[in-house]
Amino acid sequence: MKSSLAALMTVTKSQQPLLRQMVKQHHLTVSEWQLLDQIGSGANTQEVLAQQTRLDTSTLSRQLKGLVAKDMVTKEAVGRDKRQLVYSITAIGTATAAEINSAFDALADQVFEHWSADERNLLQILLNRLAKSMERQRTMSLK
């Protein structure tokens, strides 16, 4: 039997090609889709997006530029010096995110179709607990 972390690595390797296939239909990368989702949820500045996505500024800037070029988001310069950018999701971006999120939910339904509600809930509880533990470990390792 694999360890928990080894099993998660296997799941990730299986999941990534499926995610890439879903977003490729919309000419996005998985990272762009996740970023689009963040902007759609109200994260609208590079500072907030960098905190939530844990991306470095140059990577984040490049991905945002790609979303602007694809008409998924708009940017507006604000502030006295017009150097801060505020990003907003467009109607195209909203529709695209909704379609991808729907496909993602359908994938989850297919993966877990033979699982009981109790099994799904238990897995969700344990994964959330693992995520908190991993975040705590990441934070401690940065000190």
C-alpha positions as CSV (number, residue, x, y, z in Angstrom):
1,M,0.0,0.0,0.0
2,K,1.3,3.4,-0.9
3,S,1.8,6.1,1.6
4,S,-0.7,8.9,1.7
5,L,1.6,11.4,0.0
6,A,2.7,8.9,-2.6
7,A,-0.9,8.2,-3.4
8,L,-1.6,11.9,-3.7
9,M,1.3,12.2,-6.2
10,T,-0.2,9.4,-8.3
11,V,-3.6,11.1,-8.2
12,T,-2.1,14.4,-9.3
13,K,-0.3,12.7,-12.2
14,S,-3.7,11.2,-13.3
15,Q,-5.6,14.4,-12.8
16,Q,-3.3,16.8,-14.6
17,P,-3.8,15.4,-18.2
18,L,-7.6,15.5,-17.6
19,L,-7.5,19.1,-16.4
20,R,-5.2,20.1,-19.3
21,Q,-7.7,18.5,-21.8
22,M,-10.6,20.4,-20.2
23,V,-9.0,23.8,-20.3
24,K,-7.3,23.3,-23.7
25,Q,-10.8,23.3,-25.4
26,H,-11.1,26.9,-24.2
27,H,-7.5,27.9,-25.2
28,L,-6.4,28.2,-21.6
29,T,-3.8,26.6,-19.3
30,V,-4.8,25.1,-16.0
31,S,-3.0,28.0,-14.3
32,E,-4.9,30.6,-16.3
33,W,-8.2,28.9,-15.5
34,Q,-7.4,28.9,-11.8
35,L,-6.4,32.6,-12.0
36,L,-9.5,33.4,-13.9
37,D,-11.5,31.7,-11.2
38,Q,-9.7,33.8,-8.5
39,I,-10.5,37.1,-10.4
40,G,-14.1,36.0,-10.9
41,S,-14.3,35.5,-7.1
42,G,-13.2,39.1,-6.4
43,A,-9.4,38.9,-6.2
44,N,-8.6,41.9,-8.4
45,T,-5.1,43.2,-7.8
46,Q,-1.7,41.6,-8.4
47,E,-1.0,41.8,-4.7
48,V,-4.1,39.9,-3.7
49,L,-3.7,37.4,-6.6
50,A,0.0,36.8,-5.7
51,Q,-1.0,36.0,-2.1
52,Q,-3.8,33.7,-3.1
53,T,-2.0,31.9,-5.9
54,R,1.5,32.0,-4.4
55,L,2.9,32.9,-7.8
56,D,5.9,35.2,-8.1
57,T,5.2,38.6,-9.7
58,S,6.7,37.9,-13.1
59,T,4.8,34.6,-13.6
60,L,1.6,36.2,-12.4
61,S,2.1,39.2,-14.6
62,R,2.7,37.0,-17.7
63,Q,-0.5,34.9,-17.0
64,L,-2.6,38.0,-16.5
65,K,-1.2,39.5,-19.7
66,G,-2.3,36.2,-21.5
67,L,-5.8,36.5,-20.0
68,V,-6.1,40.1,-21.1
69,A,-5.0,39.2,-24.6
70,K,-7.6,36.4,-24.7
71,D,-10.3,38.9,-23.6
72,M,-11.0,36.9,-20.5
73,V,-10.2,39.8,-18.2
74,T,-9.7,43.6,-18.4
75,K,-7.3,45.7,-16.6
76,E,-7.6,49.3,-15.4
77,A,-4.9,51.5,-14.0
78,V,-5.9,53.2,-10.8
79,G,-4.4,55.4,-8.0
80,R,-2.6,58.7,-8.2
81,D,0.2,57.5,-10.3
82,K,-1.9,55.0,-12.3
83,R,0.6,52.2,-11.5
84,Q,-1.7,49.8,-9.7
85,L,-3.8,47.6,-12.0
86,V,-7.2,46.3,-11.1
87,Y,-8.4,43.3,-13.0
88,S,-12.0,42.4,-13.8
89,I,-13.4,39.3,-15.4
90,T,-15.2,39.9,-18.7
91,A,-18.5,38.2,-19.9
92,I,-16.4,35.9,-22.1
93,G,-14.2,35.1,-19.0
94,T,-17.2,34.4,-16.8
95,A,-18.8,32.1,-19.4
96,T,-15.5,30.3,-20.0
97,A,-14.9,29.8,-16.3
98,A,-18.4,28.6,-15.8
99,E,-18.0,26.0,-18.6
100,I,-14.7,24.7,-17.3
101,N,-16.0,24.6,-13.7
102,S,-19.0,22.7,-14.9
103,A,-16.8,20.2,-16.7
104,F,-14.6,19.9,-13.6
105,D,-17.7,19.2,-11.5
106,A,-18.8,16.5,-14.0
107,L,-15.4,14.9,-13.8
108,A,-15.7,14.8,-10.0
109,D,-19.1,13.2,-10.3
110,Q,-17.7,10.6,-12.6
111,V,-14.7,9.9,-10.4
112,F,-16.8,9.5,-7.3
113,E,-19.9,8.0,-8.8
114,H,-19.5,4.7,-6.8
115,W,-18.7,6.4,-3.5
116,S,-21.3,6.9,-0.9
117,A,-22.0,10.4,0.5
118,D,-20.3,9.5,3.7
119,E,-17.2,8.4,1.9
120,R,-17.1,11.6,-0.1
121,N,-17.5,13.7,3.0
122,L,-14.9,11.8,4.9
123,L,-12.4,12.2,2.1
124,Q,-13.2,15.9,1.9
125,I,-12.6,16.3,5.6
126,L,-9.3,14.4,5.5
127,L,-8.1,16.3,2.5
128,N,-8.9,19.7,4.0
129,R,-7.1,18.6,7.2
130,L,-4.1,17.5,5.1
131,A,-4.1,20.8,3.2
132,K,-4.0,22.7,6.5
133,S,-1.1,20.5,7.8
134,M,0.8,21.0,4.5
135,E,0.3,24.7,4.7
136,R,1.5,24.8,8.3
137,Q,4.6,22.8,7.2
138,R,5.2,25.1,4.3
139,T,4.9,28.2,6.6
140,M,7.3,26.7,9.1
141,S,9.9,25.8,6.5
142,L,9.9,29.5,5.3
143,K,11.0,30.7,8.7
